[in-house]
Amino acid sequence: MKKIITLGLVLALAAIAPQAISSEVNVYSARKEALIKPLLDRFTDQTGIKVNLVTGKADALLKRLTSEGANSPADLLITTDAGRLHRAKSAGVLQPVSSTTLNNTIPVSYRDPEGYWHGLSVRARVITYVKGKVTPDQLARYEDLADATWKGRICIRSSGNIYNQSLVASLLEANGEEATQAWANGMVGNMARKPKGGDRDQVKAAAAGVCDLAVVNTYYLGAMINSDDEKQREAAAKVAILWPNQEGRGAHVNVSGAGVTQSAKHREEAIRLLEFLVSEDSQAWYARVNHEYPVREGVEWSDTLKQWGQFKADNLNLSRLGINNPEAVRLMDRAGWK
């Protein structure tokens, strides 16, 4: 009888082993801890898989992965912008993943065609204008930013910023090199000041009267609107969003995303985490907390995103942003975009 009871106990323990035995997954994340750890904690609670998180600057993490090579402990790289994801792929630090869940959930335009990386959340790079100084009928496209009307009236980040590089890469894809070079030349001539600071700084500058237009990512404006800092809220309240190119290809969008590393020792756990991050609950959390658009259809937006309304997004496959990045950088350099 004792043998039967013991055997039953062993079988019972085996049945719960996937939850009880501590498997793990190691994550390198360019997203700040507050913007990813709550989701990772939920993943651990639901699966029993421990997540070891290392956060850092995007370029530094890629350099670390490259230098560590096959000895890297990282299983999953989370970073921002398709341009950076493409760099990671080109550096040989990612491996392709085939997942029915990922393929059925993430639109084709938001993932690498060969499965090396997958988008997790979407942001648009838009034109914001100072209320009372500009009306939305004065411009409709990114291309209009090069018009002489806006001489000395535009605030935007430096050419070293990946978000601007990807915007220019999208223009290269849409309009070709010659037209995009002319646009970049015009943009530089229309800048109100030498580029400096981040996206929030561009909004603050517009609110302070330095410029009338500012080019920013939507989630930065969302963060300012919902900030605990009264000055950020006041600055954000002075500008409004203009959705560019709505009569044409649509607004330029980009992603935060992730890829399983080439060195992954816990590959299956990494894929399972990727799939978790595009679940309905995870996608709703992204939208609510960081004011980013879900990659998954049917997920409710945050109140801030709802207030900005529906918009047409460019359906360009974002892998093209990485492919066009070197030419975009050269083109910006030629224009004198500092």
N, C-alpha and C positions, 0 to 999 in steps of 0.2 A: 504493500500500500504506500509506504514511504517513497518508493521509486516512482510510482505513478504521480504522486503529489509533486515530487521534485521535478519530474519531466514537465508537468503542467506549468510549474513556475518558470522553468526555462523557456518554454514556448511563449508564455505570456510576456516575459521580458523581451524576447526576440521581436514580438509583434510591436512593441513600443520603442524598439531600439532606434529607428530613424529620428524620433523626437528626443530621445534621452541621451544618446551618445553624441558628444560634441564634435561634429564636423565643423569646418570653418571655411571662410572665404576672405581673401585679403584685397582690399580696395584702395587704390590711389585715386583721390578725388581733387579736382581743381575747384569744385564747388565748396563754399564755406561749410563748416560742420553743421551750422544751424539749418542749412538748406538741404541736408541729406541725411544726417544722423537719425532724426526721428523716423524716417522711412526704414533705415537699416535696422533700427531697434524693433520696429513692427515685424520686419522680415524674420528676425531672430525669434521673436515671440511666437510666430506662426509656424516656423519650420524647425526650430532648435539649432539652426546653423549659426554659429558665432561669426560676426563680421568684425574684422580688424581693419580700422580705418586710418589712413594717412592722408592728410590734406596739405595742399601747397599750391603755389602758383603753377599755372598750366604749363608754361614753357620749362620750368624747373622740373616738374614731374616727368615730362617727356624726356628731358636730358637724363634724369635719374634712371628711367626705364632703359634707355639706350645704353648707358654705361654699365648697368647691372647685367644686361643681356640675359642669357639663359639662367643665370643665378638669381634673377629678380624674384622676390617673394610675391609680387603683385599678381593677382588673378584677373582683376577687372580695372580698367582705366575709365574714369568718368571725367569729362572735360566739356568746355563750352566752345561752340562754333564749329561748323563743318570743316572750316579751313584747318583747324587744329586736329580734328579727327583724321583728316586726310594726311596731315603731316605724320601722325602716329602710324598710319597704315604704310606710308611711304618709307618710314624709318624701320619697318620690319618688326615692330614691337606688338602688333596685333595679329590675331588669327581669325580666319573666317568661321562664322557660326551659322548653322542651318537650323532654324526653329520654326515650326508651324505656328506657334503662338505669336512670335515676333512678326512673322511675315503676314499673318492675318490681322494683326493689330495695328502695325505701323505702316502708314502710306508709303508707297514706293519712293516718293520724292524725299522722304525723311530718313532714308537708310542707304548705306553703301550697296551698290548693285551686286557686289561680290560677298556681302555679308560680314565685312570687317568691322563695321560700326553701325549702331542703331540710335536714332534720335529718341530722346526721352521727354523733351518738352520744347515748345516752340515760342520764339519771340519775333516781333517784327521790328525793323529799323525804319522809323517813321520821321516825318517832318513835323515839328511842333512850331507853333506860331504864337506871338504875343497878342493876346486879345486886345482889340482896340487899335492896334497898329497895323495888323494884317487881317485881311478877310480871306476865307478859303477859296474864293473865286479868283484870286490873284495868281494862283499856281495850282497845278494838278499832277505834276510828274516830278520824279527825281531830276529828269533832264532840265526842268525849268530852273533849277538852282543855279545854273550857269548863266542865266539871263542877266544882262546889265542892270535890270531893275533892282537886283539884290546886292549891288556893289556895296561892300562894307557892312552887310546886314546879316551875315551868317556865322553862327558858332558851331564848330564841329571838332572832334578829337583829331589827334595826330595820324599821320599815315602809318605809324608803327602799330596802331591799334588794329587787331584782327577783324573787328566788326566793320571798320571802314574798308579794310582790304577786301572783305567778302562782298560788301556793297559794290565796290568797283568791279570785282570779279563778275558779279551778276550783270552789271552794265556792259562789260565786255562780251558776255554771252548774248545779250539782247541786241546790242548795237554795233559790235565790232570795235577794232582797235582805234581806227581813225576818229570815229565819232566820240568814243570814250575819252581819248586823249584831249580832244577839244573841250569836252565837258569838264575834265579835271582841271584844265588850264583856267576855264571860266570860274570854277569853284574856288580856286586859290585866289583869284582876283576879287572874289566876292566875300572873302572872309573878313569878319569884323576885327579879328585879332589873330596872332599866331596861335595855332592849336595848342591847348594845354588842358590838363585835367581830364576827368572822366565824364560820363554822360550826365550825371547829376550837376556837375560844374557848368555844363553847357546850358542846362535849364536855369540854373541860378544866374548865369550871366545874362540870359535873355530877360529874366524877371527884373534884373538890375538896370536894364536899359543899354547893355553893351551891344546887343544884337536884337534882331526881330524874329529870326528863325533859328532853330536849333535841331540838329539831327541826332536822334537818340533811340535806344532800344526801349520798347514799351515797358518792360518790367522794371526798369529804373524809375520811370515816371510813376508807375504803380506803387513802388516802394516809397517814393516821396509823398505821394498823396496820402498814404497810410502811415507815414512816419510819426514817431513820438516827438520828433524835432519840429517845433512850430515853424521855424524859418524854412525848413524844407517844404512843409505843407503850403505855406504862403507863396513860395516861389512856384510850386507846381500849379497852384490855383490861377496863376497869371497866364498860363499857356494852355493851348488846346491842340489836339492831334489832327493832323491832316493825313488821310490815308492816300498815299501816292499811287498813280497809274491804275486807278480803278476802271478806267475805260479801256485799258490795254492788258498788259500781262499780270498786273496786280502788284501789291506791296511786297518788297523784299523781306523774306523771312529766313530765319536760321534756327538752329537747335542747340540745346545741350544734349550730349549723347554719351554713349559708352561702347567699349569694345573689350572683348576677352583678350588678355595678353598672350603673346606667343609663349611666354614662360609659364603659363598657368599650371599650377600643381593641383588645383581644385576646379577643373574646368566645368564639371557638371553643376557644381554649386554656383559658379559664376553665371552660367546660363540661367539657372533657376532664379538668381537674383535679378538678372536682366528682365526676365519674364514678369517677376513680381513688380518691378518698377513701372511697367506699362499696364498693370492691373487697374481696374476702375477706381479703387480706393486711393492708390498711389497717385494716379493722374489727377484726381480731384484735389488731393492735398497740395500738389504742385501749383495748381490753378489758384487755390485759396490762399496759400502762404506766400508764394513768390510772384503771383500775378503773371504767370506764364501760361500760354495756351497749351492744352493737352495735345499729344500726338494721337491719342485715341479718340475716335468719333463718339459722340453721345455723352461725353463727360461734361458736367455742369461747370460753367465758368465762374470766376469770382465776381462779386458785385461790381468791382472796379472795371473788369474786362467787359462786363455787360453794358456798363455806362458808355463805353467807347463804341459800342455797336458792332454789327457784323461788317466784315470787309473781305475783299477779294485778295487772296494771297497768290503770289507767283508760284506756279507748280514746277519750276525748274528743279531737276534732281540736284540736291545740294552737294553731291560729289563734284559737280562742275565748279563750285566755289574753290575747292582745294586745287583742282587741276589748273584753274585760271589764276591762282594766287601769285605765282612768280611774275607773270606779266602784269598783273594789277600793281604789284609793288614797284616794278620798273617804271610803269606809266605814271604813278604818283610821284616818284622821284623826278621824272622828267618835267613834271608840272611845277616842281618846287614846293610840293605839299610836305611840310616839315612834320 
